[in-house]
Structures are given as structure tokens and as C-alpha cells.
Amino acid sequence: MRRVPLVEPPPSLKKRLIQNNQAFFVFKAFLKFRVKFL
């Protein structure tokens, strides 16, 4: 169940969330890469 925020978060917070998402995906790809080539 997703909660939709009533107030739009400030752009700075949005940007930080997007950066965290990208870092998370890079981290996951890195882990997969390491498992593959260990």
C-alpha cells in the first residue's frame, strides 16, 4: 500500500532521494559484478 504525500516535497529532498536511488542501483550492480567475477 503506497502512501501519496499530500504536500509536494521540496526539490532538494527530491534530488537527494533520486541520488540515493542511483547510488543504491550502482551498489547492487557492483555486488552482482563482484559475485560474477569472484
Backbone bond lengths (Angstrom), bond angles and torsions (degrees), N, CA, C in turn:
res aa  C-N    CA-C-N  psi(-1)  N-CA   C-N-CA  omega(-1)  CA-C   N-CA-C  phi
1 M - - - 1.469 - - 1.525 109.42 -
2 R 1.320 115.79 119.35 1.463 119.35 -177.78 1.506 110.31 -95.18
3 R 1.339 115.32 137.06 1.462 119.75 175.84 1.517 108.51 -96.92
4 V 1.315 116.15 125.44 1.459 119.81 177.72 1.519 108.05 -92.12
5 P 1.336 117.13 122.73 1.468 119.18 -179.07 1.525 110.97 -65.00
6 L 1.325 115.35 139.05 1.462 119.53 179.45 1.521 110.31 -75.29
7 V 1.320 115.77 -34.08 1.464 119.50 179.42 1.521 108.80 -105.84
8 E 1.308 114.87 139.99 1.462 119.78 177.34 1.530 109.06 -71.67
9 P 1.329 118.49 125.15 1.457 120.36 179.67 1.527 111.15 -65.17
10 P 1.318 117.32 150.68 1.467 120.46 179.42 1.527 110.78 -61.14
11 P 1.334 117.45 150.17 1.467 121.32 -176.61 1.523 112.82 -57.35
12 S 1.333 117.02 -35.03 1.464 119.25 -178.77 1.526 110.04 -62.92
13 L 1.333 115.76 -41.23 1.467 119.97 179.26 1.528 109.75 -66.08
14 K 1.328 115.44 -42.08 1.467 120.18 178.38 1.523 110.17 -58.77
15 K 1.346 115.21 -46.02 1.458 119.71 -178.35 1.522 110.38 -60.54
16 R 1.330 115.36 -41.48 1.465 119.44 -178.55 1.529 110.05 -65.44
17 L 1.328 116.83 -39.64 1.467 120.42 178.71 1.524 110.38 -62.86
18 I 1.332 116.32 -42.91 1.468 120.29 179.91 1.518 109.81 -63.45
19 Q 1.341 117.27 -41.97 1.459 120.39 179.60 1.519 110.20 -64.07
20 N 1.340 116.85 -40.47 1.464 119.86 178.53 1.522 110.02 -62.28
21 N 1.325 116.29 -40.89 1.463 120.68 178.68 1.520 110.62 -60.41
22 Q 1.342 116.38 -46.28 1.463 120.43 -179.53 1.515 110.05 -62.54
23 A 1.326 117.38 -44.20 1.465 120.84 -179.95 1.524 109.70 -60.97
24 F 1.332 116.15 -39.72 1.464 120.63 -179.55 1.529 110.55 -62.97
25 F 1.343 116.65 -44.36 1.464 119.64 -179.30 1.521 110.62 -66.81
26 V 1.340 116.96 -40.06 1.466 120.24 178.20 1.521 109.32 -62.24
27 F 1.329 115.95 -41.24 1.466 120.67 -179.57 1.527 110.35 -63.21
28 K 1.333 116.59 -44.26 1.465 120.31 179.73 1.525 110.55 -63.69
29 A 1.328 116.73 -42.97 1.466 120.20 178.92 1.526 109.73 -62.35
30 F 1.330 116.10 -39.07 1.468 120.61 179.81 1.522 110.37 -64.02
31 L 1.322 116.77 -42.04 1.469 119.91 178.75 1.528 110.33 -63.38
32 K 1.328 116.91 -44.23 1.460 120.52 178.90 1.525 109.70 -60.10
33 F 1.323 115.67 -44.12 1.463 121.83 -179.07 1.525 109.83 -59.98
34 R 1.321 117.03 -44.44 1.466 120.90 -179.00 1.526 110.86 -65.44
35 V 1.321 116.32 -42.28 1.471 119.46 -179.81 1.530 109.23 -62.92
36 K 1.334 116.02 -38.85 1.458 119.99 -176.13 1.526 111.04 -67.64
37 F 1.321 117.17 -37.87 1.462 120.09 -171.55 1.517 113.36 -109.01
38 L 1.341 117.35 17.89 1.454 118.62 179.34 1.527 109.70 -77.19
